[in-house]
């Protein structure tokens, strides 16, 4: 009885999660439909000869729905940082590994720093839920899957860009030839 009850609750919880994800996708599809309709109206008004300024204002309002916030996660040599900015580039939140109580060499332990920063981000930024978000990853190589999986659980990631800034020294240089010296006899 107890085992069957736990199985039932786990299966029902997974189904509820899938249903909630489907509802989120439905909401985003409706937003896209609204954007398409507004762009069609703008195109029709362009063909009728209405002023370009009004059309530009309508385009800007429809593009605001496409992407709301940008989350940038950067791994520096001695620190880990998260920036949140809106679509226009205005900084909304900034956290570094020091803001979650890490100091010194602890800030370089990426797994701990990222986990703490993401949990802090989700607590302090409730305005990110149900909004399309772009995720920019700077110098995040092996931790990309960890970051994306943690953020996908609670945020709608629409675009993800990865910027690998690890130095590459190029091709091997040609060996410098030594000059041959001859001894002079007197």
N, C-alpha and C positions, 0 to 999 in steps of 0.2 A: 504494500500500500504506500509506504513512504517513498520507495524507489520510483514507482510509477508517478507519484505526485511531483517529485523533483524533475523527472523527465518531461512531464507535461508543462511544468512552469518554464523550464529552459526552452522548450520548443515554442511555447507561446511568446516568450520574451523575444526570441529571434524573429518570429513572425511580426510582432509589433514593431521591431526595429526596421524590418524590410518595408512594412506598410508606411512608417513615418518617412523613410527615404523616398518611397514612391510619391508620397504627398508633396515632399519638397521638390522633386523633379516636376511634378504637375504644376506647382507654383511657378517654377522657372520657365516652363513651357508657356504658361499663360503670359508671363512678362515678355517673352520673346514674341508672342502673337501680337501683343499690344504694340511693341516696338515696330513690328513689320507693318501693322496698320498705320501707325503714325508716319512711317517713312513713305508709304504709298500716298498718304494725304499730302505730304510735303512735295512729292514728285508731281502730283496732280496740280497743286497750286503753282509750281514752277512753270508748268506748261501753260497755265492761264496768264502768267505775266505778273504775279504779285511780287512785291519788293523782296530783294535778296536778304535783307536784314531779318524779316519775320521768319523766312525759311531757315536761316542760320540759327535763330533762337529755338525753333522747333527741333532742329537736328541736335543741338546741344542737349536739350531736355531728354530726347530719346536715347542719346548715347550715355547719359548718366546712369541709365538703368542697366547698361551692359556690363559695367564693371564699377564696383563701389569703392573697394579698398585694396591696397597693395601691402602685403606682408613680406618684408625682406629679412631673411635670416643670413647672417654673415659669420663665418668662422675666421677670425683674425689670428695672428701668431700667438697672442697671449690672452685672447678674450673671445667671447661669443656674444653677439648682439642680435636684437630683434627690433625692427622699425615697422611701425604701422602708419601708413599715410593714406589719404583719400585719393580719389582718381585724379584730382588736380595737382597733387604733389605736396599738399600741406601735411606736415607731420602731426599725427594724432597721439601716438604713444611711442616710447623708446625704453627698452630695457636691455641691460647688459647682465653678464653673469654675476657681477658685483651686487646687483639689485636683488638677487635671490639668496644672498648670504655666502657666496663663494668668494674666496680671496686667494691670491698668490697662484700657486700651481694648480689649485683646484679648478680655476677658471678654464684650464686647458683640457680638463676631462670632459670631452664633448658629450658623451651619453648622459651624464648626470646634469650638465649645464642645460642641454636642450630639453630634457624632460622637465626640469624645474621651470625653465623659461616658458615653455608651452603651457604648463598648468597655470602659471601666473597670468599669462596672456589671456587664457580662456576665462579666468575669474575677473580680470580687470576690464575686459573688452566685450561686454554682452551685446554691443551694437554690431558685432560681426556676424551674429547668427542670422541665417536666412538671407544673407546678402552675397552676391557674387564677388569672389575674392581672387586676386592674382597672387601667386606665391613666387617670389624671387629668391633663389638660393645662391649665395656667393661662397665659393670654395668649399662646398659641402659635397664630399665625394662619397664615402661609404655610408654616411648617415642619412642620405636622401630618403631611403625607404622608411626609416624610422620616423622622420619628420612628417612625411606625407601621410603615413598611416595614422599618426596621432592627430593631425589636423583634420583629416577627412572625416573623423568620427563626429566632429561637432561643427565643421565649417563646410561651406560649398565652395570648393576650389574650382574656379573656372579655367584659369590659365596658370601654367607652371613653367618658369624659365630657370635654367641652371647655368650659372656663370662660373666656369672653372678658372680660377686665377692662379693656379699653381705655376710657378715659373718653369719654363722649358728653355734650356740653354742652347738649343739649336743643334745643328750638325757638328760633328767633330771637326776641329780645325786641322789644317794641314800641318804636318810636322815641319818645324823650322830646321833648315839645313845649316850645319855648322861650317864655318870657313876652315879650310885646311891651312895650317901654318907650316911653313918650311923653315928649317933651321938654317941660319946663315953661318957659314964657316969662315973663320978669319985666317 
